[in-house]
Amino acid sequence: ERYRGESPPPRAAGAPPPRHAVHGQPYFFGHLGFFEPNDDAPTATGGGLGGYDTGGSFDIGIGSRVSPVLAIEGALGSFSAERGPDEVTVVPLTFGVRLIVPHPVIEPYIGAGLGMYFADLQEPGIDDSDATVGGYAAIGLDAWLNPRIALNFEGKYHFVKPEFNGIDVDVSGWTLGMGVRLSF
C-alpha cells in the first residue's frame, strides 16, 4: 500500500494566487491602438461621427490590485479621427475598476470607469472645445510573460457627448489597443 498505515496527505484547499495578483501591488500600463468612431449620422442639431475614418489612440495609467480579482486604475489617453479636413480629438482622464479572472498566465477581465473627457471638434461651422463627464466599458486580456510583465490586449468603448457651439455631438467609439502591464 502507498502510505503503509499513514493517512494520505491532505488535499490542497486551492492553489495560491499567481505572484502577479498580490494584494496592493501597483502597476503601470500603456496601450497603442486604433479608434473606431461611432457611425451615427451627423445632423445640424447633433448626431455622431458618421463618415469619420478610423483614427489612432493611446493611453497610459497606473493601478493597483486590491484583491486577486479586483483592480483600480487611473488613466490619461487620447483618441482622434478625421473625415477629410474635419477632425475630432478626445483626451479622457478616467478612473475605473477591473474585475479579473485570476490565472498564472492568461487573465481575462472586464472593466468600467468614469472621468473627464476633453474634446475638440473642427468641422465647417464648428471649431470648438468642451470638457464633459463621460464613461467607458472595457474588456481585455493580460498574457503574463513573467511575474512582472504582461502583454495586454484591450477593447474599450467610450461614452461621451460634448457640446460644441450649442450642438450635442456624440464622439463615442471603440479604442482597440495592445500594450504592456508592468508590476512593481
C-alpha positions as CSV (number, residue, x, y, z in Angstrom):
1,E,0.0,0.0,0.0
2,R,1.2,3.5,-0.8
3,Y,1.0,5.1,2.7
4,R,1.7,2.0,4.9
5,G,-0.6,2.8,7.7
6,E,-0.2,6.5,7.5
7,S,-3.0,8.8,6.4
8,P,-2.7,10.3,2.9
9,P,-1.6,13.9,2.7
10,P,-4.4,16.5,3.0
11,R,-5.9,17.7,-0.2
12,A,-5.0,21.3,-1.2
13,A,-7.7,23.9,-0.4
14,G,-6.9,25.7,-3.6
15,A,-3.9,27.0,-5.5
16,P,-2.4,30.2,-4.2
17,P,-3.0,33.3,-6.3
18,P,-0.4,33.9,-9.0
19,R,2.5,36.1,-7.9
20,H,1.3,39.0,-10.2
21,A,-2.0,39.0,-8.3
22,V,-0.5,40.2,-5.0
23,H,-2.8,42.4,-2.9
24,G,-1.9,46.0,-3.1
25,Q,0.7,45.5,-5.9
26,P,0.9,48.7,-8.1
27,Y,1.3,48.5,-11.8
28,F,1.9,50.8,-14.8
29,F,0.3,50.2,-18.2
30,G,0.3,51.7,-21.7
31,H,-1.5,51.0,-25.0
32,L,-1.2,52.0,-28.6
33,G,-4.0,51.3,-31.0
34,F,-6.9,52.4,-33.1
35,F,-10.1,54.5,-32.5
36,E,-13.2,53.4,-34.4
37,P,-15.7,56.2,-34.1
38,N,-19.5,55.6,-33.9
39,D,-21.3,55.6,-37.2
40,D,-24.3,57.8,-36.1
41,A,-25.1,60.3,-38.9
42,P,-24.2,63.9,-38.1
43,T,-27.1,66.3,-38.2
44,A,-27.5,70.1,-37.9
45,T,-28.6,69.6,-34.3
46,G,-26.1,67.0,-33.2
47,G,-25.7,63.4,-34.2
48,G,-22.4,61.4,-34.3
49,L,-19.3,60.8,-36.3
50,G,-20.7,59.0,-39.3
51,G,-18.2,59.2,-42.2
52,Y,-15.2,59.6,-40.0
53,D,-12.2,57.3,-40.7
54,T,-10.6,55.0,-38.1
55,G,-8.0,57.0,-36.2
56,G,-5.3,56.4,-33.6
57,S,-5.4,56.1,-29.8
58,F,-3.1,55.7,-26.8
59,D,-3.3,55.7,-23.1
60,I,-1.1,55.4,-20.1
61,G,-2.0,54.8,-16.5
62,I,-1.3,53.4,-13.1
63,G,-3.3,51.0,-11.0
64,S,-3.3,48.6,-8.1
65,R,-4.6,45.0,-7.4
66,V,-6.7,45.5,-4.3
67,S,-7.5,41.7,-4.4
68,P,-6.7,38.8,-6.7
69,V,-9.9,39.6,-8.6
70,L,-10.2,43.4,-8.4
71,A,-8.0,46.3,-9.5
72,I,-8.5,50.0,-9.5
73,E,-6.7,52.3,-12.0
74,G,-6.4,55.8,-13.4
75,A,-5.5,56.6,-17.0
76,L,-4.8,59.5,-19.3
77,G,-5.2,59.0,-23.1
78,S,-6.1,60.4,-26.4
79,F,-8.1,59.2,-29.4
80,S,-8.8,61.0,-32.7
81,A,-10.3,60.6,-36.1
82,E,-10.7,62.5,-39.4
83,R,-13.1,62.9,-42.3
84,G,-11.3,64.9,-44.9
85,P,-10.4,68.2,-43.4
86,D,-12.7,67.6,-40.4
87,E,-11.1,66.4,-37.2
88,V,-12.1,65.2,-33.7
89,T,-9.7,64.7,-30.8
90,V,-10.7,63.5,-27.3
91,V,-8.5,63.3,-24.2
92,P,-10.0,61.2,-21.4
93,L,-8.8,61.4,-17.8
94,T,-10.5,58.4,-16.2
95,F,-10.7,56.4,-13.0
96,G,-12.1,52.8,-13.1
97,V,-12.2,49.2,-11.9
98,R,-11.3,45.9,-13.4
99,L,-12.8,42.5,-12.5
100,I,-10.2,39.9,-13.2
101,V,-10.3,36.1,-13.6
102,P,-7.0,35.2,-11.9
103,H,-4.7,32.8,-13.7
104,P,-0.9,32.3,-13.7
105,V,-0.6,33.1,-17.4
106,I,-3.8,34.3,-19.1
107,E,-6.1,36.7,-17.2
108,P,-9.3,37.9,-18.9
109,Y,-11.0,40.9,-17.4
110,I,-13.9,43.4,-17.8
111,G,-13.8,46.9,-16.5
112,A,-15.7,50.2,-16.3
113,G,-15.0,53.8,-15.3
114,L,-15.9,57.4,-15.3
115,G,-13.9,60.6,-15.9
116,M,-13.5,63.9,-17.6
117,Y,-13.3,64.0,-21.4
118,F,-11.7,67.0,-23.1
119,A,-12.9,67.1,-26.7
120,D,-12.0,69.3,-29.7
121,L,-14.0,69.3,-33.0
122,Q,-13.1,71.1,-36.2
123,E,-15.8,71.0,-38.9
124,P,-17.3,73.7,-41.1
125,G,-19.2,76.0,-38.7
126,I,-17.7,74.3,-35.6
127,D,-14.2,75.0,-34.2
128,D,-14.8,74.4,-30.5
129,S,-13.7,72.5,-27.4
130,D,-15.6,71.2,-24.5
131,A,-15.0,69.3,-21.2
132,T,-17.7,66.9,-20.1
133,V,-18.2,63.8,-17.9
134,G,-18.1,60.5,-19.7
135,G,-17.6,56.8,-19.1
136,Y,-16.3,53.6,-20.6
137,A,-16.7,49.9,-20.5
138,A,-13.7,47.6,-21.3
139,I,-12.9,44.0,-22.0
140,G,-9.3,42.7,-22.1
141,L,-6.7,40.1,-21.6
142,D,-3.3,40.1,-19.8
143,A,-0.8,37.5,-21.0
144,W,1.8,37.3,-18.3
145,L,5.4,36.7,-19.6
146,N,6.8,36.6,-16.1
147,P,5.5,37.8,-12.6
148,R,6.2,41.5,-13.5
149,I,5.5,41.9,-17.3
150,A,2.3,41.1,-19.2
151,L,1.3,41.8,-22.8
152,N,-2.2,43.4,-22.8
153,F,-5.0,43.4,-25.4
154,E,-7.9,45.7,-24.6
155,G,-11.1,47.0,-26.2
156,K,-12.7,49.9,-24.6
157,Y,-16.0,51.7,-25.6
158,H,-16.1,55.3,-24.5
159,F,-19.4,57.0,-24.0
160,V,-19.1,60.8,-24.3
161,K,-21.3,63.5,-25.7
162,P,-19.7,67.0,-25.5
163,E,-21.4,70.2,-26.7
164,F,-19.8,72.3,-29.5
165,N,-21.3,75.7,-30.3
166,G,-24.6,74.6,-28.6
167,I,-24.8,71.3,-30.5
168,D,-24.5,68.0,-28.7
169,V,-22.2,65.7,-30.7
170,D,-21.8,62.0,-29.9
171,V,-18.0,61.4,-30.1
172,S,-18.3,57.9,-28.6
173,G,-16.5,54.9,-30.1
174,W,-14.2,51.9,-29.6
175,T,-10.5,52.1,-28.8
176,L,-8.7,48.8,-29.6
177,G,-5.2,48.7,-28.2
178,M,-2.2,46.5,-27.5
179,G,0.3,47.3,-24.8
180,V,2.1,46.2,-21.7
181,R,1.4,46.0,-18.0
182,L,4.4,46.3,-15.7
183,S,4.1,45.4,-12.0
184,F,6.4,47.0,-9.5
